[in-house]
Structures are given as structure tokens and as C-alpha cells.
């Protein structure tokens, strides 16, 4: 199969996933207990059945659900995701105002987790059977079991105790204060990155040990290749294939975990937007936000697939 056909097949898979996600998101949101109109009207004593019917008709909730879905998809394909039921602003503007903190936090966490996982995994493979290897494996298991939100709370308490003058909560745009921006994102990024670091480092260790046991490694050593060349030029290249695949999956974890961690560190990202939309039953905003997060995850996995094809020519065979 040619590379072009493989890419087209991946694009078709991406399209199918997005269609399925749009269906699941739209219909599952309607199963959340509570009525958007009742929440919007609140405890107003002037609420009457006529007023409820009028508001439902105005926001389109009086139509059959299939008609609502078709209308939403048709507008979304044209770039119109509707307006927020509460603010009246276009949903795309609401998302644009909150997406950058989440995006920055996710990218920084991925850089920390994936960037440290490779040297850590290689070091664990080189120290196989030694005390240091066993100690690092215990630490990675602990990293997998510690929830990110709990680690974030512990970090905040520790910082408040030992460095009370350092601000760890909230968010400052990078354009306004680069130092303040990085300072406030370091702790939540590490809280998110720890499980990623633990998982990927164990994966790299296992893949490195598997590669080091292959015949081509023995051949390289027999030809006089240095141990450094064997480790990094031969073994690591093949060990990166499952690593890159897992990075795409971990990105989805980061996007989901960021929603919780953002609440712990008071970051006004998509997490706050999604939770607020759920509480308000703000259907257009919630649908579009979840769809955007899912699109990000799917696109990242698509890029990972392309990298996988570039690194491992056997996939194209």
C-alpha cells in the first residue's frame, strides 16, 4: 500500500471518529438530569407554562431531537457552533477565550512527561538488575498510582508552607507576563506529567530491553560499535516506535486530566468552561467544547500515525 493511500485511509478513519463523537456527544448530553430552560428561568415566580414553551421554542429545544442534531451538524460544518444559552455570545468566541490556557498546560505537560521519559527509560534499561533500576521502577509505579489532582493539592500546600511569596494559582497570559505565566504553569504541568512520565519511562525501558536482545544489536557489537552507539543509534530508534504511539494516547489523558487539574490551580481553561456548561445545561457550549477537545485528540493521533509510518517502513509494506 502506498503512503498516499495510507494517509487517505487515516483521514477517512479520522472523519468517521469525528462523526461518531458528534453523535455520542449530542445525545449523551441530553441524558444529563435537569432541564436547560428550568435552570435558565430559575426560581422566578413569573414562570408560566407559556413562558417555558416560548423559551424552549426560541432556543430550538421544542423540535424533535433528530431535527436538532441535523440542524446543529449543518451549522457546525459551516463554522457556526451556535450561541451560548447564557451569555448570548458565539460559542466559538467562548472557546477561544479559554482554549489557550488548556493548550499551553497540555503541551508543557507533554514536553515534560515525554521529554524526561526517554532518558529515564534508557537509564533504567542500562541499569537493569541493579538497585538503582529497582528503585526507579518503584518510583514509576508510585507515579502511576498518584492522582494528578491530589499531587497538585500537595504541591500547593508545600509551596504555601516553604515559599508563601510564590504565586501558584491562577493564570497570566504569556504576552503580559512571560515569567509569571511559566511560574504558574510549572506546578500543574508537573502534576499532569508525572503519570505520563511514569508510564512512558517504563515503556521505553521495556522496549529498550527488547531491542537490546535482538540479533542486529549483537551484530553491531561484533562489528565494534561503541556501547553508546548501540544504545542510542540502534536500540533507541526501534524503542521509540511504541513510545510515539503511546504519546498520542497519553495526549488524550492529558486533555481529560487538565480539566480537573485546572480546577485545583484555578486556571480559566476549557475545564472550567466545560464544568460550567454542565451545571448550566448550556448545550451548544458543551457540545462544541467537547467536540473541540475530541478533535484535538484525534488530530494528535493522526499526526502520531504519520510519524509511525515515517519511522517504521514496515508499516507501509
C-alpha positions in Angstrom: 0.0 0.0 0.0 1.4 3.4 -1.0 2.0 6.2 1.6 -0.7 8.3 -0.1 -3.3 5.6 0.3 -2.3 5.0 3.9 -2.8 8.7 4.6 -6.1 8.8 2.9 -7.2 5.8 4.9 -6.2 7.5 8.1 -8.1 10.7 7.1 -11.2 8.6 6.5 -10.8 7.0 9.9 -10.5 10.5 11.4 -13.7 11.6 9.7 -15.6 8.5 10.9 -14.4 9.0 14.5 -15.5 12.7 14.5 -19.0 11.8 13.2 -19.4 9.1 15.9 -18.2 11.5 18.6 -20.6 14.2 17.4 -23.5 11.7 17.7 -22.4 10.5 21.1 -21.8 14.0 22.5 -25.1 15.4 21.2 -27.3 12.6 22.5 -25.5 11.9 25.8 -25.6 15.5 26.9 -29.4 15.3 26.6 -29.3 12.5 29.2 -27.9 14.8 31.9 -30.6 15.3 34.6 -32.1 18.7 34.6 -33.7 21.0 32.0 -31.8 23.9 30.5 -35.0 26.1 30.4 -35.8 25.4 34.0 -32.3 26.3 35.1 -32.3 29.5 33.0 -35.6 30.7 34.4 -34.5 29.7 38.0 -36.9 30.4 40.8 -38.7 33.2 39.0 -42.2 33.4 40.4 -43.4 34.6 37.0 -42.6 31.4 35.3 -45.6 30.0 33.4 -46.0 27.1 31.0 -46.4 29.6 28.2 -43.1 31.3 29.1 -41.4 27.9 29.3 -42.8 26.9 25.9 -41.8 30.2 24.4 -38.2 29.9 25.7 -37.9 26.3 24.5 -39.1 27.3 21.0 -36.6 30.3 20.9 -33.6 28.1 21.6 -34.9 25.2 19.5 -35.5 22.6 22.2 -39.1 22.1 21.1 -38.0 20.3 17.9 -37.5 16.5 17.7 -34.0 15.5 18.8 -33.0 14.2 15.3 -34.0 17.6 13.8 -31.9 19.3 16.5 -28.9 17.2 15.7 -29.2 17.7 11.9 -29.5 21.4 12.4 -26.5 21.5 14.7 -24.3 19.4 12.4 -25.3 21.5 9.4 -24.4 24.8 11.1 -21.2 23.3 12.6 -20.0 22.2 9.1 -20.4 25.9 8.1 -18.4 27.0 11.1 -21.4 28.1 13.2 -21.5 26.2 16.6 -24.4 28.3 17.9 -24.5 30.8 20.7 -24.2 30.3 24.5 -27.6 30.0 26.1 -26.5 32.2 29.0 -24.2 34.9 27.6 -25.6 35.1 24.0 -22.0 35.2 22.7 -21.0 32.9 19.8 -19.7 29.6 21.2 -16.6 29.8 19.2 -15.7 33.0 21.0 -16.3 31.5 24.4 -14.0 28.6 23.5 -11.3 30.9 22.0 -11.2 32.8 25.3 -10.5 29.7 27.3 -8.6 27.3 25.0 -5.1 28.8 25.3 -4.5 28.1 29.0 -5.6 24.4 28.4 -3.5 24.1 25.3 -0.4 25.6 26.9 -0.8 23.4 30.0 -1.2 20.3 27.9 1.8 21.0 25.7 4.0 21.8 28.6 2.9 18.7 30.4 3.6 16.6 27.3 7.0 18.1 26.9 7.9 17.4 30.5 6.5 13.9 30.6 7.6 12.6 27.2 10.9 14.6 27.3 12.0 13.1 30.6 10.6 9.6 29.9 13.2 8.8 27.1 16.4 9.4 29.1 14.8 7.9 32.2 13.7 4.7 30.4 17.1 4.4 28.7 18.9 4.8 32.1 16.6 2.1 33.6 17.5 -0.2 30.8 21.2 0.4 31.2 21.0 -0.2 34.9 18.9 -3.4 34.6 19.2 -5.7 37.6 20.9 -3.1 39.8 19.5 -1.4 42.9 19.0 1.9 41.1 16.8 0.2 38.4 14.6 -1.4 41.1 14.3 1.9 43.0 13.3 3.8 39.8 10.8 1.1 38.9 9.2 1.5 42.4 9.1 5.3 41.9 7.4 4.9 38.5 4.7 2.6 40.0 4.1 5.2 42.6 3.8 7.8 39.9 1.1 5.8 38.1 -1.0 5.4 41.2 -0.9 9.0 42.5 -3.9 11.1 41.1 -2.8 14.3 39.4 -5.3 16.4 41.3 -4.1 15.0 44.7 -0.5 15.7 43.7 -1.5 19.2 42.7 -3.1 19.9 46.1 0.1 18.6 47.9 2.2 20.8 45.7 0.1 23.9 46.6 0.3 23.1 50.3 4.1 22.6 50.1 4.6 25.8 48.2 2.4 27.7 50.7 4.5 26.4 53.5 8.0 26.8 52.2 7.6 29.6 49.7 4.5 31.6 50.5 5.5 34.5 48.4 5.4 32.5 45.2 2.0 32.7 43.4 0.9 29.2 42.2 -2.8 29.8 41.5 -4.5 31.5 38.6 -3.3 32.2 35.1 -1.4 35.1 33.5 -1.2 35.3 29.7 2.3 34.8 28.3 2.1 38.1 26.4 1.5 40.1 29.6 4.0 38.4 31.9 6.1 35.6 30.5 7.8 34.8 33.8 4.5 34.8 35.7 2.9 32.6 33.1 5.6 29.9 33.3 5.8 30.1 37.1 2.1 29.5 37.5 2.0 26.6 35.0 5.0 24.7 36.2 3.3 23.0 39.2 0.1 21.9 37.3 2.2 20.8 34.4 4.3 18.6 36.7 1.2 17.3 38.4 -0.2 16.3 35.0 3.1 15.0 33.6 4.0 12.6 36.5 1.7 9.7 35.4 2.8 10.3 31.8 6.5 10.2 32.8 6.0 7.0 34.9 4.1 5.2 32.1 6.3 6.2 29.2 9.6 5.6 31.0 8.5 2.0 31.8 7.5 1.6 28.2 10.9 2.9 27.0 12.7 0.6 29.4 10.8 -2.5 28.2 11.2 -1.6 24.5 14.9 -0.9 25.0 15.5 -4.3 26.7 13.6 -6.0 23.9 15.7 -4.2 21.3 19.0 -5.0 23.1 18.2 -8.7 22.9 17.8 -8.7 19.1 20.3 -10.1 16.6 21.1 -6.8 14.9 22.4 -5.5 18.3 24.7 -8.4 18.7 25.9 -7.9 15.1 26.6 -4.2 15.8 28.6 -5.1 18.9 30.5 -7.7 17.0 31.5 -5.1 14.4 33.0 -3.0 17.1 30.3 -0.4 17.6 30.6 1.6 20.9 28.1 1.0 23.6 26.8 4.5 23.2 26.2 3.9 19.5 24.5 0.6 20.2 22.2 2.2 22.8 21.2 5.4 21.1 21.7 4.8 17.4 20.4 1.2 17.1 18.3 0.2 20.1 16.6 3.5 20.9 15.4 4.1 17.3 13.3 0.9 17.4 12.3 1.5 21.0 10.8 4.9 20.0 8.1 3.2 17.8 5.8 2.0 20.6 6.8 5.2 22.5 5.5 7.5 19.8 2.2 5.5 19.5 1.7 5.8 23.3 2.4 9.6 23.2 -0.8 10.0 21.1 -2.9 8.1 23.6 -1.3 10.0 26.6 -2.3 13.3 24.9 -6.0 12.2 25.3 -5.3 11.5 29.0 -3.7 15.0 29.4 -6.7 16.7 27.8 -9.0 14.9 30.2 -6.8 15.3 33.3 -6.3 19.0 32.6 -10.0 19.6 33.2 -9.6 18.5 36.8 -6.1 20.0 37.4 -7.3 23.4 36.1 -9.9 23.5 38.9 -7.3 22.7 41.5 -5.0 25.6 40.3 -7.8 28.0 39.4 -6.8 28.1 35.7 -9.5 29.5 33.5 -9.3 26.9 30.7 -11.6 24.6 29.0 -12.1 22.6 32.2 -13.8 25.5 33.9 -15.8 26.1 30.7 -17.0 22.5 30.5 -17.9 22.2 34.1 -19.8 25.5 34.0 -21.7 24.4 30.8 -22.7 21.1 32.5 -24.0 23.0 35.6 -26.0 25.4 33.3 -27.1 22.7 30.8 -25.6 25.0 28.2 -26.0 22.5 25.4 -24.4 24.5 22.5 -21.3 25.4 24.5 -20.9 22.0 26.0 -21.3 20.2 22.7 -18.8 22.4 20.9 -16.2 22.3 23.7 -16.2 18.5 24.0 -16.1 18.3 20.2 -13.1 20.6 20.1 -11.2 18.6 22.7 -12.0 15.4 20.9 -10.9 16.9 17.6 -7.6 17.8 19.2 -7.1 14.3 20.5 -8.0 12.8 17.1 -5.7 15.1 15.2 -2.8 14.4 17.5 -3.3 10.7 16.9 -3.4 11.3 13.2 0.0 13.1 13.4 1.3 10.2 15.5 0.2 7.7 12.8 2.1 9.7 10.2 5.3 9.7 12.4 4.8 6.0 12.9 4.7 5.5 9.1 7.9 7.6 8.8 9.8 5.8 11.5 8.8 2.2 10.7 8.9 1.5 6.9 7.5 -2.0 7.6 4.0 -0.5 8.2 4.0 0.7 4.5 4.8 -2.8 3.2 
